[in-house]
Amino acid sequence: MFDGNFRAGFEKGIAPVGKKLQRIGVSPDAVTGLGVIMAAACGVAIATGRFSLAVLLLALTGLPDALDGAVAKAGGRAGPRGAFLDSVSDRLSDGLLFAGAGWYFLGTDTPRLVMLPFGLFIAASLVSYQRAKAESLGFNAKGGLMERAERFIALGFGLLFSSLFVATLWVMFVLTAGTAVFRFVKVWRQASAATELPPRTARTSRRRQARPVADLRQRAEARAEARRRRRA
């Protein structure tokens, strides 16, 4: 939802910050690495029940995640290598945050709740994977109520109001699973439409496939010979 409605304006707003960081010699990879370190620190804070500190660290996790792309664009270094690193670091950061939540529940009276952040991580990974795979196939898998930006906001809310932490995680899980289902259906429909060729196109394709390779070669040689004779 954030990606489709606000990302363009947000990236435009942080572009000057990215230029300033680039001018002072900050590399986009360093910004990405800082985000992972902040995610690890936030996971530890969640695991030890220091939710107030975790809120601050969560904000410091999201900030580098937003700025690394701006720094890369400012320095003309945006490309597949940076996109790959950014995607991998996002999944690692998500895992660190949810691992911290799982560790926290192990020390409570309801240790079975460790399965909640575990399930949430699976659903979040599905959401991200479906988009990456769909785009590699030429389809569009954007959309849904709980993308990564929304998960950060919701998690921050649950940490800020610790009495609602468990309830917030349940809401995140339901909405994230719903987003995964939404994206699956969206891509499935696009893929199904792409495989349904018009009858005429299908017949033409079958006829072309039915032609022996040798026959095609003979026809090409005959046309070449005819051109040589005309030139002579």
Secondary structure, DSSP 8 states (H G I E B T S, - for coil): -HHHHTHHHHHHHHHHHHHHHHHTT--HHHHHHHHHHHHHHHHHHHHTT-HHHHHHHHHHHHHHHHHHHHHHHHTT--SHHHHHHHHHHHHHHHHHHHHHHHHHHHTSS-GGGGHHHHHHHHHHHHHHHHHHHHHHTT------S--HHHHHHHHHHHHHSGGGHHHHHHHHHHHHHHHHHHHHHHHHHHHHHHH---HHHHHHHHHHHHS-HHHHHHHHHHHHHHHHHHH-
